[in-house]
Amino acid sequence: MTKLDCNVTSCLHNSDNYCCKSAIIVEGSQAKDSYDTCCGSFDENKDGSFRNLFKTPESRLEVDCEAVNCVYNEDRHCSAEHIGIAGDGASTAEHTECSTFKTR
């Protein structure tokens, strides 16, 4: 499992810079840089009123990855011990990115 830090505070699944999902997907099958990737699991917390009362923030989780040009991609799974998802203020998945992406 990968340690995930997420600064996308506008995401419905974000709680204290951790994700409340047990797994996410990083998209960007043609990515050549981190800005070509995005968190495909992003859901906007419209108006910021939703509070996650039932799920626990996960510091480690499974990361499926479509960014096949990344050095950490092993069979469409992230092998990095630590990744960051960036995009504070994002309103769509395209406004997010995997800041750990590194081209092969």
C-alpha angles and dihedrals in degrees: 000000000000126000106236129199113187124188094180093114091169090068119105090225097052120106119168091339092307129106120243093206120093091223138016136189125228111208129203111105091175096039119145095168137023092261087063090063131073141179104260089194093063117126118178117240094220113214089356093258099124116096119189103234099161108043129065120228110253119219090186125037146150114277118198110197133201092181094103092173091065120104089226095055111108113174091332093309127106114247096184113117091218131023136175128214112204133192112103109191093022118159096184135029089253089067090062130075143183100249091193094063112127122182117241 
